[in-house]
Amino acid sequence: MAHNEDSRARDFADLSSRMSRLENRYRTLIDNVDVGICIAKMKFDDNLRAVDYFILDGNSAYERHTGLYGTVGRWVSDFAPDLERAWFDTYGRVALTGTPARFELQAAPLGNRWFEVEAHRVGNPVDFEVAILFTDITDKRAERESQQTINRELAHRMKNFVSIVQSMISQTLRRSISTQEAEKAIDGRLLAFARAQDLLGDEILNGADILPVVLSSISPHQTHDRRIKISGEAFALSARRALALSLALHELATNSIKYGALSNEVGQVNLNWSFDDNRIDIFWREIGGPLVVPPSSQGFGSRLIEIVGANFDGTSHLEFAPDGVIFSLSAPARPSTS
């Protein structure tokens, strides 16, 4: 009898030892995974509405992902009294029904973090205990939203591109005297459009600085003695503004070469811009060219130049002054939307 009792005691001690080692292994595993894990005990009011929960246990990732250090053994209402109602309702539902829940939710009191969460009821159902597994997905959501924004911008710009090209071609064909003239005008405008897209290709959301936009637009028209003079400081343009300005400058330069200051050997174009915290002003002025005669009808190029102000959320004006064409644009420094 004594021998059997000693054997059972040894077996029990051995089992206890193995259980302790197994528990330590699982504890080490739980503490080292990059998933927050905690056990919460739900508290309900008389109407079985979850009103609080107690953190019974949590691994190191629980603290790391939430930023809640030293909260094991405390009620949530003590350290996050403004936690959103949805957290209590969801965990309460899991505790009462035993149905697991998987969801994404933001916790404003925890630094506006977003979490991907999985919740399961554990233990005796009457204890209302819930195992919560979660990860901080704030950065992942930001990346996802950024990609969605880019996709929306791409779709929006693609529609605009098609609309602009269709209008550009139809208006040019309608107002051109010959097929050759139309072909040449369309080629020039499409090239200007393509250059603007190349410039904005890597900066679809942030646009581009005004200087590269200006240089890219006027470089095909710049004279060997550099009679297009530019001056102005660095200034960030949205994608919409950069595209509109690029097309407008192409039209101004093309008209200047045909009829204006760049059509002779001495004329000059002064292109300058200035800005402050509130406004940006852009000026194109031609001097030294032949006498300017206002056109009898408004062509597509003139219309495009004048409507560029709308794309800047401001105003633009094209004047056929006798001594040289003047274009001016004035707009808020920052666009309302783009």
VMD Tcl script that draws the C-alpha trace (Angstrom):
set ca {
  {0.00 0.00 0.00}
  {2.77 2.43 0.95}
  {4.63 1.53 -2.23}
  {1.54 2.35 -4.36}
  {1.06 5.69 -2.58}
  {4.74 6.58 -3.11}
  {4.39 5.66 -6.79}
  {1.27 7.77 -7.19}
  {3.00 10.67 -5.44}
  {5.99 10.40 -7.78}
  {3.65 10.22 -10.79}
  {1.76 13.26 -9.55}
  {4.97 15.18 -8.93}
  {6.24 14.23 -12.37}
  {2.95 15.27 -13.98}
  {2.98 18.55 -12.08}
  {6.53 19.19 -13.20}
  {5.69 18.46 -16.82}
  {2.57 20.64 -16.61}
  {4.65 23.45 -15.12}
  {7.24 23.16 -17.90}
  {4.47 23.10 -20.52}
  {2.84 26.12 -18.94}
  {6.16 27.97 -18.95}
  {6.68 27.11 -22.64}
  {3.24 28.40 -23.56}
  {3.78 31.48 -21.44}
  {7.10 32.15 -23.17}
  {5.43 31.65 -26.55}
  {2.53 33.96 -25.70}
  {4.89 36.62 -24.37}
  {7.03 36.53 -27.51}
  {4.41 36.55 -30.26}
  {3.71 39.93 -31.82}
  {-0.01 39.63 -31.13}
  {-1.60 41.30 -28.15}
  {-3.39 38.78 -25.96}
  {-5.40 39.46 -22.84}
  {-8.16 37.85 -20.81}
  {-11.00 40.15 -19.79}
  {-13.82 39.55 -17.33}
  {-16.97 41.36 -18.37}
  {-19.19 43.34 -16.03}
  {-22.90 43.74 -16.84}
  {-25.70 45.86 -15.44}
  {-29.12 44.51 -14.53}
  {-30.17 44.64 -18.19}
  {-27.18 42.52 -19.25}
  {-25.55 45.52 -20.86}
  {-21.76 45.41 -20.67}
  {-20.55 48.40 -18.66}
  {-16.92 47.54 -17.91}
  {-14.32 44.82 -18.09}
  {-11.43 43.75 -15.89}
  {-8.04 42.80 -17.39}
  {-7.24 39.48 -15.75}
  {-4.03 38.83 -17.66}
  {-2.09 40.05 -20.70}
  {1.12 39.36 -22.56}
  {3.86 41.87 -23.30}
  {2.45 42.54 -26.78}
  {-0.81 43.59 -25.11}
  {1.04 46.46 -23.50}
  {3.15 47.20 -26.55}
  {0.25 47.39 -29.01}
  {-2.03 49.41 -26.74}
  {0.54 51.51 -24.90}
  {-1.26 50.49 -21.70}
  {1.48 49.53 -19.30}
  {0.62 48.35 -15.81}
  {-3.07 47.86 -16.52}
  {-3.33 44.11 -15.84}
  {-5.46 43.69 -12.71}
  {-7.44 46.87 -13.32}
  {-10.85 47.86 -14.68}
  {-10.87 49.53 -18.09}
  {-12.98 52.36 -16.72}
  {-10.03 53.25 -14.45}
  {-7.48 53.84 -17.25}
  {-9.65 54.45 -20.33}
  {-12.92 55.96 -19.09}
  {-13.81 57.38 -22.51}
  {-13.34 54.13 -24.44}
  {-15.92 53.80 -27.19}
  {-19.19 52.00 -26.45}
  {-18.61 49.53 -29.32}
  {-15.79 47.78 -27.43}
  {-18.05 46.94 -24.48}
  {-20.99 45.91 -26.64}
  {-18.88 43.58 -28.79}
  {-17.06 41.86 -25.93}
  {-20.29 41.66 -23.94}
  {-22.00 39.90 -26.84}
  {-19.15 37.38 -27.08}
  {-19.31 36.68 -23.34}
  {-23.09 36.18 -23.35}
  {-23.51 34.19 -26.57}
  {-20.18 32.42 -26.99}
  {-20.08 33.54 -30.62}
  {-16.58 34.73 -31.58}
  {-16.13 38.19 -33.08}
  {-13.61 39.45 -35.62}
  {-13.51 43.16 -36.40}
  {-11.48 46.32 -36.89}
  {-12.11 49.26 -34.59}
  {-10.49 52.51 -33.54}
  {-9.77 53.43 -29.93}
  {-9.55 57.21 -29.62}
  {-8.41 57.18 -25.95}
  {-5.47 54.96 -26.95}
  {-3.89 57.52 -29.25}
  {-6.45 56.98 -32.03}
  {-4.98 53.55 -32.71}
  {-6.77 51.13 -35.01}
  {-6.91 47.47 -34.01}
  {-7.65 44.22 -35.77}
  {-9.35 42.11 -33.11}
  {-10.48 38.54 -32.54}
  {-12.48 37.74 -29.39}
  {-13.51 34.33 -27.98}
  {-15.36 33.29 -24.82}
  {-13.17 31.13 -22.56}
  {-13.66 29.17 -19.36}
  {-16.98 28.71 -17.60}
  {-19.72 30.69 -19.43}
  {-21.02 32.07 -16.12}
  {-17.65 33.74 -15.50}
  {-18.13 35.99 -18.58}
  {-14.46 35.80 -19.53}
  {-13.26 36.73 -23.02}
  {-9.89 36.04 -24.64}
  {-8.92 38.99 -26.84}
  {-6.27 38.70 -29.58}
  {-5.37 41.88 -31.43}
  {-2.75 43.79 -33.41}
  {-2.19 47.50 -33.90}
  {-2.99 48.14 -37.59}
  {-2.83 51.94 -37.49}
  {0.08 52.12 -39.94}
  {-1.41 49.42 -42.15}
  {-4.72 51.27 -42.37}
  {-2.93 54.53 -43.15}
  {-1.09 52.81 -46.00}
  {-4.32 51.26 -47.23}
  {-6.16 54.59 -47.12}
  {-3.24 56.27 -48.88}
  {-3.41 53.67 -51.65}
  {-7.16 54.13 -51.92}
  {-6.64 57.89 -52.19}
  {-4.09 57.34 -54.95}
  {-6.48 55.01 -56.78}
  {-9.30 57.55 -56.54}
  {-6.97 60.31 -57.75}
  {-5.83 58.14 -60.65}
  {-9.42 57.42 -61.66}
  {-10.35 61.09 -61.34}
  {-7.37 62.25 -63.34}
  {-7.94 59.63 -66.02}
  {-11.47 60.95 -66.56}
  {-10.10 64.49 -66.70}
  {-7.40 63.43 -69.15}
  {-9.92 61.90 -71.53}
  {-12.18 64.95 -71.26}
  {-9.31 67.38 -71.89}
  {-7.95 65.45 -74.87}
  {-11.41 65.09 -76.42}
  {-12.09 68.80 -76.00}
  {-8.61 69.72 -77.21}
  {-8.98 67.72 -80.43}
  {-12.58 68.68 -81.22}
  {-12.03 72.40 -80.58}
  {-8.81 72.45 -82.60}
  {-10.40 70.67 -85.56}
  {-13.38 73.00 -85.46}
  {-11.28 76.16 -85.54}
  {-8.43 75.10 -87.86}
  {-8.31 76.26 -91.47}
  {-6.62 73.11 -92.78}
  {-5.92 69.55 -91.80}
  {-2.20 70.33 -91.63}
  {-2.78 73.25 -89.28}
  {-5.03 71.13 -87.07}
  {-2.52 68.28 -87.00}
  {0.31 70.59 -85.99}
  {-1.74 72.28 -83.27}
  {-2.99 68.97 -81.87}
  {0.53 67.53 -81.84}
  {1.87 70.52 -79.93}
  {-0.91 70.47 -77.36}
  {-0.68 66.74 -76.81}
  {3.09 67.01 -76.34}
  {2.60 69.77 -73.75}
  {0.01 67.61 -72.04}
  {2.39 64.61 -72.05}
  {5.26 66.67 -70.63}
  {3.04 67.80 -67.79}
  {2.06 64.20 -67.05}
  {5.71 63.09 -67.09}
  {6.52 65.83 -64.62}
  {3.69 64.83 -62.31}
  {4.13 61.09 -62.73}
  {5.95 60.49 -59.44}
  {4.10 63.22 -57.54}
  {0.51 62.44 -58.28}
  {-0.84 63.59 -54.92}
  {1.57 66.37 -54.03}
  {1.90 67.93 -57.48}
  {5.18 69.64 -58.35}
  {7.17 72.79 -57.78}
  {6.33 75.67 -60.10}
  {9.86 76.07 -61.51}
  {10.11 72.58 -63.12}
  {6.58 73.05 -64.47}
  {7.55 76.38 -66.07}
  {10.85 75.10 -67.47}
  {9.24 71.97 -68.90}
  {6.51 74.05 -70.55}
  {8.70 76.72 -72.16}
  {11.80 74.66 -73.04}
  {10.49 73.61 -76.49}
  {9.83 77.29 -77.27}
  {12.89 78.92 -75.68}
  {15.02 80.87 -78.18}
  {18.75 80.31 -78.62}
  {19.38 83.69 -76.96}
  {16.93 82.85 -74.17}
  {14.45 85.65 -74.73}
  {11.87 84.05 -72.44}
  {12.96 85.46 -69.09}
  {11.64 83.78 -65.95}
  {11.86 84.80 -62.31}
  {10.19 83.60 -59.14}
  {10.77 81.54 -56.03}
  {9.99 77.90 -55.37}
  {6.30 77.27 -54.84}
  {4.40 73.98 -54.63}
  {1.60 73.45 -57.14}
  {-1.11 70.84 -56.84}
  {-1.41 68.36 -59.71}
  {-4.46 70.18 -61.05}
  {-2.74 73.57 -60.98}
  {0.48 72.24 -62.49}
  {-1.36 70.69 -65.43}
  {-3.45 73.82 -66.08}
  {-0.41 76.12 -65.93}
  {1.61 73.86 -68.22}
  {-1.08 73.87 -70.92}
  {-1.60 77.63 -70.60}
  {2.12 78.39 -70.95}
  {2.31 76.16 -74.01}
  {-0.48 78.16 -75.66}
  {1.08 81.51 -74.72}
  {4.48 80.49 -76.05}
  {3.02 79.03 -79.26}
  {1.04 82.23 -79.94}
  {4.08 84.35 -79.15}
  {6.22 82.47 -81.69}
  {3.51 82.78 -84.35}
  {2.34 86.35 -83.83}
  {3.97 87.94 -80.81}
  {7.29 88.93 -79.26}
  {9.06 85.70 -80.22}
  {8.10 86.04 -83.89}
  {10.99 88.46 -84.51}
  {14.62 88.66 -83.42}
  {14.33 91.28 -80.66}
  {11.08 90.64 -78.79}
  {11.11 89.31 -75.26}
  {8.78 87.57 -72.84}
  {8.93 88.24 -69.12}
  {7.38 85.47 -67.05}
  {7.43 85.99 -63.29}
  {5.48 84.96 -60.26}
  {5.29 85.97 -56.63}
  {3.47 84.65 -53.63}
  {2.89 85.09 -49.92}
  {0.91 83.17 -47.33}
  {-2.35 84.20 -48.92}
  {-1.98 84.60 -52.70}
  {0.03 83.65 -55.76}
  {0.29 85.95 -58.77}
  {1.66 84.91 -62.17}
  {2.43 87.36 -65.02}
  {3.33 86.83 -68.68}
  {4.22 90.01 -70.55}
  {5.50 90.34 -74.11}
  {7.55 93.35 -75.26}
  {9.38 94.31 -78.42}
  {7.16 92.34 -80.76}
  {5.02 93.50 -83.68}
  {1.90 95.55 -83.10}
  {-0.70 93.34 -81.50}
  {-4.09 93.16 -83.17}
  {-6.79 91.48 -81.06}
  {-8.16 88.37 -82.81}
  {-11.56 88.67 -84.41}
  {-12.72 85.49 -82.67}
  {-11.61 83.59 -79.59}
  {-9.72 80.38 -80.37}
  {-9.40 77.32 -78.18}
  {-5.94 78.41 -77.00}
  {-7.26 81.76 -75.77}
  {-10.15 80.08 -74.03}
  {-7.79 77.57 -72.39}
  {-5.54 80.39 -71.15}
  {-8.46 82.31 -69.65}
  {-10.05 79.34 -67.88}
  {-6.76 78.41 -66.20}
  {-7.83 80.77 -63.40}
  {-10.69 78.45 -62.52}
  {-8.24 75.58 -62.09}
  {-6.34 77.75 -59.62}
  {-9.56 78.70 -57.78}
  {-8.76 82.26 -58.79}
  {-9.01 84.63 -61.75}
  {-7.01 84.98 -64.96}
  {-7.03 87.58 -67.70}
  {-5.62 87.69 -71.22}
  {-5.09 91.16 -72.71}
  {-4.08 91.88 -76.30}
  {-2.34 95.18 -75.54}
  {-0.94 96.96 -78.63}
  {2.67 96.66 -77.44}
  {2.43 93.03 -76.32}
  {0.19 90.30 -74.96}
  {-0.28 90.30 -71.18}
  {-1.53 87.33 -69.20}
  {-2.15 87.58 -65.46}
  {-3.35 85.09 -62.90}
  {-4.19 85.68 -59.24}
  {-5.33 82.94 -56.89}
  {-5.27 81.80 -53.27}
  {-1.88 80.39 -52.35}
  {-3.46 77.09 -51.33}
  {-6.14 75.42 -53.43}
  {-9.48 74.63 -51.83}
  {-9.44 71.13 -53.37}
  {-7.38 69.36 -56.00}
}
mol new
graphics top color blue
foreach p $ca { graphics top sphere $p radius 0.5 }
foreach p [lrange $ca 0 end-1] q [lrange $ca 1 end] { graphics top cylinder $p $q radius 0.2 }
display resetview
